[in-house]
């Protein structure tokens, strides 16, 4: 019976299952060691905020300041409530990441249906394979961060748009999904802004087509998409304004007032260099772009473009993809440094374009096309596997941070035995890096506080609408523990950690006592001997915050 049922499974489905298995392998491989490993430290910050939302009902109404937002543009708190659902279901950092990685594998499955609806099954399998083994897709599935979730919204948007084009059924549903995937993504990360003009233009065209150029006219087709758009847009306005509704527009004014030594052409070059890294990973693999572009040009001009646009459906899909990809040129007007996270919503569009190029090549030159497809997928997979192995620590970062917290707990417990001032966990933990990548010196302490709350069996921080979205409960600490992360440039421990702390807290005696000296982290304690209570909070590195 089982064998007969297996025989009924098509070859396409068997290949798709194998692709998903490969995708999960890359995402699960030594995942337990990768938790909280991110240099920017959003990883642990987000988890402790989610934990306090679930366990203590400490609800927040604002997310943190947006990177590149000129200290003005705020993030929506919806992201924290989304990951709170995952925390509610998992209850531990490692279990959380396994659930998150499974969720972030959804673009692989959606990619298959995108390619299948756009062209055929083979295109779907090629697109799914690229999404499965591409190092950027894998990296985003192994690291909790707001912008990485844009990949879910992006593939959802592409699938909804292509479904709207290719099918005469469920037009209203697909249109509403298009609006949802773009506007709800705005609550997660502002990387969606780059495609917002083109996507809203296409949504408007689709709405107009549905209501005035088809036989599907009805009040629900006319008004429901408008209501869906207004719901998510006004919700974003309400959840992200700084002083009064619609003051988010100030961000765009600040962008053009900001001085930077990059011209439009230089920003575009920087954008495509970043895209090349996102697609190929290693510069040694970028040689693949040359034969791919040559094949693309040859195929389109001689046979591909005619085959692609032979049907009106295919022509509309091609125009949709091309118009969306051209949105990348808007980054030429951006007045700050461009990061990969700004292009994550657009990134699946480029992988889809590569998939179409490969499929067109297979149509014209079957063996060359499949050979090129295999080389690209195999090369991406090899680089991704190498990248994971090269970055893995011997001891997982949760274990390392648990050890730091244990050392702090033991230190404070020993002090409390001799001095009543330290009998309660009246402490502050602050964090510096030799890489100088944290605008708040309390940004990365989430993992330490997570374990300290476990060891002391009480709440030591609380959620907040400001800063890094959590803060110590006790604002008059009797002892401060200074953590220095020196994964990069260990020789800068004094310069970038201890001296930075002294500079930001000149009113303290600054007599450090070493608590822990490790390969990646070192910890010092500092007793606070102030004659009067002075509020001591994790300080800010203004030069980084204002970049």
HUJOWO-V503196 format. One record per backbone hydrogen bond with DSSP energy under -0.5 kcal/mol. CO is the residue of the C=O (numbers start at 0). NH is the residue of the N-H. If there is no record, write none. Layout:
{{CO,NH} {CO,NH}}
//
This chain:
{{0,4} {1,5} {2,6} {3,7} {4,7} {5,8} {9,13} {10,14} {11,15} {12,16} {13,17} {14,18} {15,19} {16,20} {17,21} {18,22} {19,23} {20,24} {21,25} {22,26} {23,27} {24,28} {27,30} {29,32} {29,33} {30,33} {30,34} {32,396} {33,36} {37,40} {40,44} {41,45} {42,46} {43,47} {44,48} {45,49} {46,50} {47,51} {48,52} {49,53} {50,54} {51,55} {51,57} {52,56} {56,58} {63,74} {65,68} {68,71} {68,72} {72,65} {74,62} {75,78} {76,79} {76,80} {77,81} {78,82} {79,83} {80,84} {81,84} {81,85} {82,86} {83,87} {84,88} {85,89} {86,90} {91,95} {92,96} {93,97} {94,98} {95,99} {96,100} {97,101} {98,102} {99,103} {101,104} {102,105} {104,107} {104,108} {105,109} {106,110} {107,111} {108,112} {109,113} {110,114} {111,115} {112,116} {113,117} {114,118} {114,119} {119,123} {120,124} {121,125} {122,126} {123,127} {124,128} {125,129} {126,130} {127,131} {128,132} {129,133} {133,137} {134,138} {135,139} {136,140} {137,140} {137,141} {138,141} {138,142} {144,148} {145,148} {146,149} {147,150} {148,151} {148,152} {149,153} {150,154} {151,155} {152,156} {153,157} {154,158} {155,159} {156,160} {157,161} {158,162} {159,163} {160,164} {161,165} {162,166} {169,173} {170,174} {171,175} {172,176} {173,177} {174,178} {175,179} {176,180} {177,181} {178,182} {179,183} {181,185} {183,186} {184,187} {184,188} {186,78} {188,191} {189,192} {190,193} {191,194} {191,195} {192,196} {194,198} {195,199} {196,200} {197,201} {198,202} {199,203} {200,204} {201,205} {202,206} {203,207} {204,208} {205,209} {206,210} {207,211} {207,212} {208,212} {217,221} {218,222} {219,223} {222,226} {223,227} {224,228} {225,229} {226,230} {227,231} {228,232} {229,233} {230,234} {231,235} {232,236} {233,237} {234,238} {235,239} {236,239} {236,240} {239,73} {243,246} {245,248} {246,249} {247,250} {247,251} {248,251} {248,252} {249,253} {250,254} {251,255} {252,256} {253,257} {262,266} {263,267} {264,268} {265,269} {266,270} {267,271} {268,272} {269,273} {270,274} {271,275} {272,276} {273,277} {274,278} {275,279} {275,280} {276,280} {277,135} {279,281} {281,284} {281,285} {282,285} {283,286} {284,287} {285,288} {286,289} {286,290} {287,291} {288,292} {289,293} {290,294} {291,295} {292,296} {293,297} {294,298} {295,299} {296,300} {297,301} {298,302} {298,303} {299,304} {302,306} {303,307} {304,308} {306,309} {310,314} {311,315} {312,316} {313,317} {314,318} {315,319} {316,320} {317,321} {318,322} {319,323} {320,324} {321,325} {323,326} {324,327} {325,328} {326,329} {327,330} {328,331} {329,332} {330,333} {338,341} {339,342} {340,343} {342,346} {343,347} {345,348} {345,349} {346,349} {346,350} {347,351} {348,352} {349,353} {350,354} {351,355} {352,356} {353,357} {354,358} {355,359} {356,360} {357,361} {358,362} {359,363} {360,364} {364,368} {365,369} {366,370} {367,371} {368,372} {369,373} {370,374} {371,375} {372,376} {373,377} {374,378} {375,379} {376,380} {377,381} {378,382} {379,383} {380,384} {381,385} {382,386} {383,387} {384,388} {385,389} {386,390} {387,391} {388,391} {395,399} {396,400} {397,401} {398,402} {399,403} {400,404} {401,405} {402,406} {403,407} {404,408} {405,409} {406,410} {407,411} {408,412} {409,413} {410,414} {411,415} {412,416} {413,417} {414,417} {414,418} {418,421} {419,422} {423,425} {424,426} {425,477} {425,478} {427,480} {429,482} {431,484} {432,435} {436,438} {438,540} {439,442} {440,430} {441,444} {442,445} {443,446} {444,448} {445,449} {446,450} {447,451} {448,452} {449,453} {450,454} {451,455} {452,456} {452,457} {459,472} {459,473} {461,470} {465,468} {468,463} {470,461} {472,474} {474,535} {477,527} {478,427} {479,481} {479,525} {480,429} {480,482} {481,523} {482,431} {482,484} {483,485} {483,521} {484,433} {488,491} {489,492} {491,495} {491,496} {492,496} {492,497} {493,498} {496,500} {497,501} {498,502} {499,503} {500,504} {504,507} {509,511} {512,524} {515,522} {519,485} {520,517} {521,483} {522,514} {522,515} {523,481} {524,512} {525,479} {526,528} {534,536} {538,440} {539,541} {540,543} {540,544} {541,545} {543,546}}
//
